[in-house]
Amino acid sequence: MGNQLFFAGCWRGVFQFRGKMKAKKILKWVCGIAAVILAALLLLIGSFIYVTRYKISDIDAATSPDGEHEIVFQAVGEPDWPFGYSHARIVLKRNGETVTTHKFDVANDGGVLHPENWSVRWEENCVKVIISGEEQPDAFYTYYFDGTVRH
């Protein structure tokens, strides 16, 4: 009788041990699934922030008559929602190397930027750019080939 109680107690301990192992295994799976879901959610949020605030998209480009300089009109992120500013930048390049980068906002009624939002006129030592927006007067910028910008 004593031996039977001893063996019954041992088996009960084995089953309790296996129950704890199953619980730990289930807990590991739950934590793993939660970690994957959290990582996917953080990736989606990060992608959204990148696209709406930081992504650079070329709108249009113009090359100087001598082919030495290029000026590029770029959108930065997406327009502010709703009906906010569009963020842009101008990049002036000489023989493929960046001379200057100039960031600014365009009051374009929350719309994306198009090639129609700028015009370019090349001169001997600079390029003159006019930026147009639906809710702003034209903005005039002069980009000198030495890298200085005049507004």
C-alpha positions as CSV (number, residue, x, y, z in Angstrom):
1,M,0.0,0.0,0.0
2,G,2.8,2.4,0.8
3,N,4.5,1.7,-2.5
4,Q,1.3,2.3,-4.4
5,L,0.9,5.7,-2.8
6,F,4.6,6.5,-3.5
7,F,4.2,5.6,-7.2
8,A,0.9,7.4,-7.5
9,G,2.5,10.5,-6.0
10,C,5.4,10.2,-8.5
11,W,3.0,9.9,-11.5
12,R,1.0,12.9,-10.2
13,G,4.3,14.9,-10.1
14,V,5.1,13.8,-13.7
15,F,1.8,15.0,-14.9
16,Q,2.1,18.3,-13.1
17,F,5.6,18.7,-14.6
18,R,4.2,18.0,-18.1
19,G,1.4,20.5,-17.5
20,K,3.9,23.2,-16.6
21,M,5.9,22.4,-19.7
22,K,2.8,22.7,-21.8
23,A,2.0,26.0,-20.2
24,K,5.5,27.3,-20.8
25,K,5.3,26.1,-24.4
26,I,1.9,27.8,-25.0
27,L,3.2,31.0,-23.4
28,K,6.3,31.0,-25.7
29,W,4.0,30.6,-28.7
30,V,1.7,33.4,-27.5
31,C,4.7,35.7,-26.9
32,G,6.2,34.9,-30.3
33,I,2.9,35.6,-32.1
34,A,2.5,38.9,-30.2
35,A,6.1,39.9,-31.1
36,V,5.4,39.2,-34.9
37,I,2.2,41.2,-34.8
38,L,3.9,44.1,-33.0
39,A,6.8,44.0,-35.5
40,A,4.4,44.0,-38.4
41,L,2.4,46.9,-36.9
42,L,5.6,48.9,-36.3
43,L,6.7,48.3,-39.9
44,L,3.4,49.6,-41.2
45,I,3.6,52.7,-39.0
46,G,7.2,53.3,-40.0
47,S,6.3,52.9,-43.7
48,F,3.4,55.4,-43.4
49,I,5.6,58.0,-41.6
50,Y,8.4,57.6,-44.3
51,V,6.0,58.0,-47.2
52,T,4.1,60.9,-45.7
53,R,7.1,62.9,-44.3
54,Y,10.4,61.9,-45.9
55,K,10.0,60.2,-49.3
56,I,11.7,62.2,-52.1
57,S,9.8,62.2,-55.4
58,D,11.2,63.9,-58.6
59,I,8.5,66.1,-60.1
60,D,10.5,67.6,-63.0
61,A,14.1,68.5,-64.1
62,A,15.7,71.0,-66.4
63,T,19.2,71.0,-67.9
64,S,21.2,74.1,-68.7
65,P,21.8,75.0,-72.4
66,D,25.5,74.0,-72.1
67,G,24.5,70.7,-70.4
68,E,26.8,71.4,-67.4
69,H,24.0,72.2,-64.8
70,E,20.8,70.5,-63.9
71,I,18.0,71.7,-61.6
72,V,15.5,69.2,-60.1
73,F,12.1,70.0,-58.6
74,Q,11.3,67.4,-55.9
75,A,8.3,66.7,-53.6
76,V,9.2,65.8,-50.0
77,G,6.6,63.5,-48.4
78,E,2.9,64.1,-49.0
79,P,1.0,67.3,-48.6
80,D,-0.3,68.2,-45.1
81,W,-3.8,66.9,-44.5
82,P,-6.3,68.4,-45.1
83,F,-5.6,71.2,-47.5
84,G,-2.2,72.0,-46.1
85,Y,1.2,72.8,-47.6
86,S,3.0,70.7,-50.1
87,H,6.7,70.3,-49.1
88,A,9.3,70.6,-51.8
89,R,12.9,71.1,-52.5
90,I,15.1,72.3,-55.4
91,V,18.4,70.5,-56.1
92,L,21.0,72.3,-58.3
93,K,23.7,70.0,-59.7
94,R,26.9,70.6,-61.7
95,N,28.1,67.6,-63.7
96,G,26.0,65.3,-61.6
97,E,27.3,66.6,-58.2
98,T,25.0,68.5,-55.9
99,V,25.8,72.2,-55.6
100,T,22.9,73.2,-53.3
101,T,19.6,71.9,-51.9
102,H,16.8,74.3,-51.0
103,K,13.7,73.2,-49.1
104,F,10.4,75.2,-49.0
105,D,6.6,74.8,-48.8
106,V,4.0,75.5,-51.5
107,A,0.5,76.5,-50.6
108,N,-1.2,74.2,-53.1
109,D,-4.6,73.6,-51.5
110,G,-3.4,70.2,-50.2
111,G,-2.7,68.9,-53.7
112,V,0.4,67.1,-54.9
113,L,3.0,69.0,-56.9
114,H,3.1,68.9,-60.7
115,P,5.6,70.1,-63.3
116,E,3.2,73.0,-63.8
117,N,4.0,74.3,-60.3
118,W,7.4,75.7,-61.5
119,S,9.1,77.4,-64.4
120,V,12.8,77.7,-65.1
121,R,14.9,80.3,-66.9
122,W,18.7,79.8,-67.4
123,E,21.1,82.7,-67.3
124,E,24.8,83.1,-67.6
125,N,25.7,82.6,-63.9
126,C,22.4,81.4,-62.4
127,V,19.1,79.8,-62.9
128,K,15.8,81.6,-62.0
129,V,12.9,79.5,-60.8
130,I,9.3,80.6,-60.2
131,I,7.2,78.4,-57.9
132,S,3.4,78.7,-58.2
133,G,0.8,77.4,-55.9
134,E,-3.0,77.6,-55.9
135,E,-3.2,79.6,-52.7
136,Q,0.0,81.7,-52.9
137,P,1.5,84.4,-55.0
138,D,4.4,83.2,-57.2
139,A,7.7,82.8,-55.3
140,F,10.9,83.8,-57.1
141,Y,14.2,82.0,-56.4
142,T,17.6,82.6,-57.9
143,Y,20.1,79.7,-57.7
144,Y,23.6,80.8,-58.4
145,F,26.1,78.3,-59.7
146,D,28.4,78.8,-56.7
147,G,25.6,77.4,-54.5
148,T,24.0,80.6,-53.1
149,V,20.3,81.1,-53.2
150,R,18.4,84.3,-53.3
151,H,14.7,84.6,-52.5
